[in-house]
């Protein structure tokens, strides 16, 4: 069985509001960094923001495990015309020592073959871990599109 070592600077004894604030700040930084990497079409930088043994459940596909699979997934999206990402956190809640979840909305912008652009709106649920280096990374991530 896999074990994860969360960072210990926010113990379960810390007030809930402090843990939530710590999680919101870390996940906010994650969202900013992922958005910048997406816009730069840097799949390796994006993959580095998921845990080493991450599990991702993307729309219409089987579960993927590990950073290499995530990097290939994002690169495939870029190769198919994805060029912009907008992330919006709707709810972030600490679950304890260095673990939190986020419920969010997103828009992926894709350039089509004729040069036009389409927006693909979606929703997500992600469990994050704050690892030993102090970086909040996605550990279990599920997202899908919203039909319009």
C-alpha positions in Angstrom: 0.0 0.0 0.0 1.3 3.4 -0.9 1.8 6.0 1.8 2.1 9.7 1.4 4.0 12.0 3.7 2.2 15.4 4.1 4.0 18.4 5.3 3.7 18.8 9.0 3.4 22.5 9.4 -0.4 22.5 9.7 -1.3 19.8 12.3 -4.8 18.5 12.9 -4.7 20.5 16.1 -4.5 23.8 14.2 -7.8 25.6 13.9 -9.8 24.7 10.9 -9.8 28.2 9.5 -6.0 28.3 9.6 -5.8 24.9 7.7 -8.3 26.1 5.2 -6.4 29.4 4.6 -3.1 27.4 4.2 -4.9 25.1 1.6 -6.5 28.0 -0.3 -3.1 29.8 -0.6 -1.3 26.6 -1.8 -4.0 25.5 -4.2 -4.3 29.1 -5.5 -0.6 29.0 -6.3 -1.1 25.6 -8.0 -3.8 27.1 -10.2 -1.7 30.1 -11.2 1.3 27.9 -12.0 -0.7 25.3 -14.0 -2.4 28.1 -16.0 1.0 29.6 -16.9 2.4 26.3 -17.9 -0.7 25.5 -20.0 -0.4 28.8 -21.8 3.3 28.1 -22.4 2.3 24.6 -23.6 4.8 23.1 -21.2 3.5 19.6 -20.4 6.6 18.7 -18.3 6.0 21.7 -16.0 2.4 20.9 -15.7 3.1 17.2 -14.8 5.5 18.3 -12.1 2.5 19.8 -10.3 0.9 16.4 -9.8 2.3 13.9 -7.2 4.7 11.2 -8.4 2.0 8.5 -8.1 -0.9 10.7 -9.0 -4.2 9.2 -10.3 -6.1 11.2 -12.9 -9.5 10.4 -14.3 -9.9 12.4 -17.4 -13.1 12.6 -19.5 -13.8 9.6 -21.7 -10.7 7.7 -20.7 -9.5 5.2 -18.2 -7.6 6.3 -15.1 -4.0 7.3 -15.6 -1.3 6.9 -13.0 2.0 8.8 -12.6 3.6 11.9 -13.9 4.7 10.4 -17.2 1.1 9.6 -18.2 0.0 13.1 -17.1 2.7 14.7 -19.2 1.7 12.7 -22.2 -2.0 13.6 -21.7 -1.3 17.3 -21.6 1.0 17.1 -24.5 -1.6 15.4 -26.5 -4.1 18.2 -25.7 -1.6 20.8 -26.9 -1.0 18.8 -30.1 -4.8 18.8 -30.7 -5.0 22.6 -30.4 -5.5 23.3 -26.6 -3.9 26.7 -25.9 -5.6 28.4 -23.0 -7.0 27.4 -19.6 -9.1 29.3 -17.1 -9.5 27.8 -13.6 -12.0 28.8 -10.9 -12.0 27.4 -7.4 -15.6 27.1 -6.1 -14.7 25.4 -2.8 -11.5 24.5 -1.1 -11.5 22.7 2.2 -8.7 21.2 4.3 -9.1 17.6 5.3 -6.3 17.6 7.8 -2.5 17.7 7.8 -1.5 18.9 4.4 -4.5 17.3 2.5 -7.3 19.3 1.0 -9.9 19.1 -1.8 -11.0 21.6 -4.4 -14.2 21.7 -6.4 -13.8 23.8 -9.4 -14.8 25.0 -12.8 -12.6 25.4 -15.9 -12.6 26.4 -19.5 -10.2 24.9 -22.0 -9.8 26.9 -25.2 -9.0 24.9 -28.3 -7.9 26.2 -31.7 -9.7 24.3 -34.5 -8.3 23.3 -37.9 -9.9 26.4 -39.5 -8.2 28.7 -37.1 -11.3 29.5 -35.0 -11.5 28.8 -31.3 -13.9 26.9 -29.2 -14.4 27.0 -25.4 -14.8 23.7 -23.6 -16.3 24.3 -20.1 -15.8 21.7 -17.4 -15.9 20.9 -13.7 -13.5 19.1 -11.4 -12.8 17.6 -8.0 -9.2 17.3 -6.9 -7.5 16.1 -3.8 -4.3 17.9 -3.1 -1.3 17.0 -0.9 1.2 19.5 0.4 4.5 17.6 0.0 7.7 17.9 1.9 9.0 20.8 -0.3 5.9 22.8 0.6 4.3 22.6 -2.8 0.7 21.6 -3.1 0.3 19.0 -5.8 -2.7 17.2 -7.3 -2.9 13.6 -6.0 -6.3 12.4 -7.2 -7.9 14.5 -10.0 -11.2 14.0 -11.9 -12.5 16.4 -14.4 -15.0 16.4 -17.2 -16.7 18.7 -19.7 -20.1 20.3 -19.3 -22.3 19.9 -22.4 -23.6 23.2 -23.5 
